[in-house]
Amino acid sequence: MAKVMAVNCGSSSLKFKLYEMPEEKVITSGIVERIGHKDAIFTIRIDGDKVTKTLEVSDHGVAVQLVMDALIEHKIISSYDEIKATGHRVVQGGPYFRHSALFNDDTYSKIESLIPLAPLHNKAHLVGYDAFKKVLPHTPAVAVFDTAFHQTMLPEDYMYPIKKEYSEKYMIRRYGAHGTSHKYLCQLGETYLDGDDKRMIICHLGSGASITATHNGRCVATSMGLTPDGGIMMNTRTGDMDPSVYYQVLKMSGKDNETIFQEFNKQSGLYGVSGISNDSRDVEDAAEAGNKDAILAVNLWARRIADFIGQYYVRLGRVDMIIFSAGIGENAGIMRKYVLERIKEALGIVYDEKVNMDTRGTIATISKPESKVKVMVIPTDEELMIARETVKTLKKNNIE
Ligand code: ADP
């Protein structure tokens, strides 16, 4: 029995989930938001109830102390050393990490060297790690990379057709994202398939979204690219486009580079095309109500997902299962339907309309037995995967 803390640090937030391992029991979870502000918000779950406080949190160090104090105050732990390890989500592991890694000087400096590839994320992860290190100096920490699962891709799947100099000198290539989620879904999804040759297409459709093709537990291809702006169209991100779109918009609008970059990340996708909202639910509702721009937005969204599924079907040579997951994939039957309607003929999918529409946030098979491809909804659990990876990495390093 050991308590393991899964940590996800952003530039102004710290999310945590405390597990009893190996039982995988969630003891508590919470978030500190608006770190660096006088009115930061700290939320922690105590016996299923949310306890929220607004207070000044000047930096991540203060945030970690706040979390630890709350764990003691609410008698979740009686001393800090009850926490046997922390597992930190790290967005960019570059070409260095195929697996999770124990935090040491080497791991730290590699993550640091990758800051240019993921400036906001990797920097924040290290700030978070430093803050935990100060409060829990003897507790081992593990880095769990969003990119690690995708490191099994072949060069033809991850290289960009750019000058060799850029790929080599600047390490510009596809790394993918959401790898921790895709790995979790791949492992769980495969338990629902028979035989020893399992090929799946996993659709992680949250506000950030990516699709991965897997073969026997390994990633073969993934839609996100160098950054999270690549791949399929998302709530607010463009996904893949002709690279000259960027140049033309820049030239014609007279806006600066940073503005266009932010617009392509935060004001495009479903939001940009519909002009309605950065939450897919609002766009979905507007489309159902007949709003033309919203209808175009969801059609475009579904088309691009269908195209990727088609591409990955060919890449895998066959597909046994398609999984829908994350905010939209788990909850929005209508959005799944838009996708399924576009792929069902080519892939021989027969699905149950009612089961699809009724499934929200639970594991369900939405295809019928006669379907050539099994289609499932599986809720993802990145934090649990981080806790599992942390335990596994400690064992690998002979740390009890
Ligand atoms: P992320 O972790 O990338 O922020 P999530 O996987 O939590 O994303 O997904 C968030 C998005 O999922 C929301 O912006 C919304 O578009 C969609 N979503 C969340 N819940 C629902 C729901 N109940 N019905 C439909 N869409 C939902």
Residues whose N, C-alpha, C, O or C-beta is under 5 A from the ligand:
A	BS01	ADP	L205 G206 S207 G208 N278 D279 S280 R281 A326 G327 I328 N331 A332
